[in-house]
Amino acid sequence: MVVQANSASFTDLGTAVQTAAKVPGVVAISNSYGGSDASDAYYGKYYNFPGIAVTASAGDSGYQGASYPATSSYVTAVGGTSLVAAPGTARGWTESVWSGTGSGCSAYNAALPAAASYNTGCSKRAMNDVAAASDPNHGGLAVVYPTSSSSSTWGQFGGTSEASPIIASVYALSGNTGSGSIYANSIPYAHPGALFDVTSGSNGTCPTAQWCAARTGWDGPTGLGTPNGVGGF
């Protein structure tokens, strides 16, 4: 279902998340927006729902530093990849960092305990946790969209606004988010081997290499990697 906010302010968008969380049976909530880094002390109440996977997109302007709510300690921060068909390979696809994905470190919010052993280079909350296809030219979604009040057409779109709902849907399919005692963003850190590790590409230049360049294991643009089925979620 879609919940529409009264405005694009964090307060109104957060109220929309709270509204979604009250719907019986909801196990995942996707957010495809972001603003400047902000503190959970002010806005965290809008995203603090253990037992529900709350996802947030990392942004589409390359490395720009932290973006909220992706930097909230309560959400799963979702970066973006470029997914290209590779017939004849074991997987059938190659995957690299989408150059437009955001990444960075929060100046306000606590680091995830689950990420403590992953050398994020951030003293506080690191984004991202995981990633999904985002490149509008490689892995974008075909969407029917309005061109006027009376007509529509097809277009291919991407961005981390595509990746966030993909990850939310994988959480929902996993069936693992129903426990009210855990935050869904901790789950992938316990199952990194169940993800496709993205090890090539970057989203710009940054003070610390892993914040903007792919590597084996965790990196800022793609986190721990992308879904390989639902085992990592």
C-alpha positions as CSV (number, residue, x, y, z in Angstrom):
1,M,0.0,0.0,0.0
2,V,1.0,3.6,-0.5
3,V,0.9,6.1,2.4
4,Q,1.1,9.7,1.2
5,A,2.6,12.4,3.5
6,N,1.3,16.0,3.9
7,S,4.6,17.4,2.8
8,A,8.3,16.5,2.2
9,S,9.4,17.5,5.8
10,F,10.9,14.8,8.0
11,T,8.1,15.3,10.4
12,D,5.4,14.6,7.9
13,L,7.2,11.9,6.1
14,G,8.0,10.3,9.4
15,T,4.3,10.5,10.4
16,A,3.5,8.6,7.2
17,V,5.9,5.8,8.3
18,Q,4.2,5.7,11.7
19,T,0.9,5.4,9.9
20,A,2.2,2.5,7.8
21,A,3.6,0.7,10.8
22,K,0.1,0.7,12.4
23,V,-1.4,-1.3,9.5
24,P,-2.0,-4.9,10.6
25,G,0.3,-7.4,9.0
26,V,2.9,-4.9,7.8
27,V,6.4,-6.4,7.9
28,A,8.4,-3.9,5.7
29,I,8.2,-0.2,4.9
30,S,10.2,1.4,2.1
31,N,11.3,5.0,2.0
32,S,12.6,6.5,-1.3
33,Y,13.7,9.9,-0.1
34,G,16.5,11.5,1.9
35,G,17.8,14.8,3.2
36,S,20.8,16.1,5.1
37,D,22.2,13.9,7.9
38,A,20.0,14.3,11.0
39,S,19.8,13.0,14.5
40,D,17.7,10.1,15.7
41,A,17.2,12.1,18.9
42,Y,14.8,14.3,16.9
43,Y,13.5,12.0,14.2
44,G,14.2,8.5,15.3
45,K,10.8,7.9,16.7
46,Y,9.4,7.9,13.2
47,Y,11.5,4.9,12.2
48,N,11.9,3.0,15.4
49,F,10.0,-0.2,14.7
50,P,11.7,-3.4,15.7
51,G,10.0,-6.3,14.0
52,I,9.4,-4.2,10.8
53,A,12.0,-3.8,8.2
54,V,12.2,-0.1,7.5
55,T,14.4,0.7,4.4
56,A,15.7,4.0,3.1
57,S,17.4,5.0,-0.1
58,A,20.9,6.4,0.0
59,G,20.5,9.1,-2.7
60,D,21.3,9.4,-6.3
61,S,24.1,12.1,-6.6
62,G,27.2,10.0,-5.9
63,Y,29.3,10.3,-2.8
64,Q,27.9,13.3,-0.9
65,G,28.3,12.1,2.7
66,A,25.5,11.1,5.0
67,S,21.8,11.3,4.2
68,Y,18.8,10.8,6.6
69,P,16.8,8.6,7.2
70,A,19.4,6.2,5.7
71,T,21.7,7.2,8.5
72,S,19.1,6.4,11.2
73,S,20.2,3.6,13.5
74,Y,16.7,2.1,13.1
75,V,16.6,1.6,9.3
76,T,18.3,-0.5,6.6
77,A,20.3,1.9,4.4
78,V,20.2,0.9,0.8
79,G,22.8,1.7,-1.9
80,G,22.7,1.1,-5.6
81,T,24.3,-1.1,-8.2
82,S,24.6,-1.5,-11.9
83,L,23.4,-5.0,-12.9
84,V,24.4,-6.2,-16.4
85,A,23.5,-9.5,-18.0
86,A,26.5,-11.8,-18.5
87,P,25.5,-14.9,-20.4
88,G,27.8,-17.8,-19.9
89,T,28.9,-16.9,-16.4
90,A,27.9,-18.9,-13.3
91,R,25.5,-16.2,-12.1
92,G,24.5,-14.9,-15.4
93,W,25.0,-11.3,-14.4
94,T,27.8,-8.9,-13.4
95,E,27.3,-6.3,-10.8
96,S,29.2,-3.1,-9.9
97,V,28.7,0.1,-7.9
98,W,26.2,2.4,-9.6
99,S,28.1,5.7,-9.8
100,G,25.1,7.7,-8.6
101,T,24.5,5.9,-5.3
102,G,25.0,7.8,-2.1
103,S,27.1,6.7,0.8
104,G,28.7,8.3,3.9
105,C,29.0,8.4,7.7
106,S,26.5,10.0,10.1
107,A,27.8,12.7,12.5
108,Y,25.0,12.1,14.9
109,N,23.7,8.5,15.1
110,A,25.2,5.5,16.8
111,A,27.1,2.9,14.8
112,L,25.2,-0.4,14.4
113,P,26.5,-3.0,16.9
114,A,26.1,-5.6,14.2
115,A,28.6,-3.7,12.0
116,A,31.3,-3.5,14.6
117,S,33.6,-6.0,13.0
118,Y,33.4,-4.8,9.4
119,N,35.9,-1.9,9.4
120,T,33.5,0.8,8.1
121,G,35.9,3.6,9.0
122,C,33.0,5.5,10.5
123,S,33.0,6.3,14.2
124,K,29.2,6.5,14.1
125,R,26.5,5.1,11.8
126,A,27.8,4.0,8.4
127,M,25.7,3.9,5.3
128,N,25.0,1.6,3.5
129,D,24.0,-1.8,4.8
130,V,23.0,-3.5,1.6
131,A,22.3,-2.5,-2.0
132,A,20.1,-3.4,-5.1
133,A,19.9,-2.6,-8.8
134,S,19.6,1.2,-9.3
135,D,21.3,2.1,-12.6
136,P,18.5,3.4,-14.9
137,N,20.5,2.1,-17.9
138,H,21.4,-1.3,-16.4
139,G,18.9,-2.8,-14.0
140,G,16.3,0.0,-14.1
141,L,12.6,-0.8,-13.9
142,A,10.1,-0.3,-16.8
143,V,7.4,1.9,-15.4
144,V,4.2,3.4,-16.8
145,Y,4.1,7.1,-15.8
146,P,1.8,10.0,-16.7
147,T,2.8,12.6,-19.3
148,S,-0.3,14.7,-18.9
149,S,-3.7,14.6,-17.2
150,S,-5.0,12.2,-19.8
151,S,-2.1,10.1,-21.1
152,S,0.8,7.9,-19.9
153,T,3.8,6.2,-21.4
154,W,6.5,3.7,-20.6
155,G,9.9,4.7,-19.3
156,Q,12.9,3.0,-17.7
157,F,13.8,4.4,-14.3
158,G,16.2,3.7,-11.5
159,G,18.0,5.3,-8.6
160,T,18.2,4.1,-5.0
161,S,14.5,4.9,-4.9
162,E,14.2,1.6,-6.9
163,A,16.7,-0.2,-4.6
164,S,14.9,0.6,-1.3
165,P,11.6,-1.1,-2.2
166,I,13.5,-4.1,-3.7
167,I,15.2,-4.6,-0.4
168,A,11.9,-4.1,1.5
169,S,10.3,-6.8,-0.6
170,V,13.1,-9.2,0.0
171,Y,12.7,-8.7,3.8
172,A,9.0,-9.3,3.4
173,L,9.6,-12.5,1.4
174,S,12.1,-13.8,4.0
175,G,9.6,-14.0,6.8
176,N,12.3,-13.0,9.3
177,T,11.1,-9.6,10.4
178,G,8.2,-10.5,12.6
179,S,10.1,-10.5,15.9
180,G,9.5,-7.3,17.9
181,S,12.9,-7.7,19.6
182,I,15.3,-7.2,16.7
183,Y,16.0,-4.5,14.2
184,A,16.0,-5.8,10.6
185,N,19.2,-3.9,9.7
186,S,21.2,-6.3,11.9
187,I,20.1,-9.4,10.0
188,P,22.4,-9.1,6.9
189,Y,25.5,-8.6,9.1
190,A,24.9,-12.1,10.5
191,H,24.6,-13.6,7.0
192,P,27.1,-11.9,4.7
193,G,27.7,-15.1,2.8
194,A,24.1,-15.1,1.7
195,L,24.7,-11.9,-0.3
196,F,26.4,-11.1,-3.6
197,D,29.5,-9.2,-2.6
198,V,30.0,-6.2,-5.0
199,T,33.7,-5.6,-5.4
200,S,34.1,-3.2,-8.3
201,G,33.2,0.4,-9.1
202,S,32.9,3.6,-7.1
203,N,30.6,6.6,-6.6
204,G,33.2,9.4,-6.4
205,T,36.1,10.5,-4.2
206,C,36.0,10.5,-0.4
207,P,38.3,10.9,2.6
208,T,38.4,7.1,3.3
209,A,38.5,4.7,0.4
210,Q,35.9,2.2,1.6
211,W,33.3,5.0,1.9
212,C,33.1,5.4,-1.9
213,A,34.9,2.5,-3.5
214,A,33.8,-1.2,-3.7
215,R,36.0,-3.8,-2.0
216,T,35.7,-7.3,-0.7
217,G,33.3,-7.3,2.3
218,W,31.6,-4.1,3.5
219,D,31.9,-0.9,1.5
220,G,29.9,2.3,1.6
221,P,28.3,2.3,-1.8
222,T,26.9,-1.3,-1.6
223,G,27.2,-2.3,2.1
224,L,27.5,-6.0,2.4
225,G,26.2,-6.6,-1.1
226,T,22.9,-7.5,-2.9
227,P,20.3,-10.1,-2.4
228,N,21.1,-13.7,-3.4
229,G,17.6,-15.0,-2.6
230,V,16.2,-14.2,0.8
231,G,18.9,-15.9,3.0
232,G,20.6,-12.7,4.0
233,F,17.4,-11.0,5.2
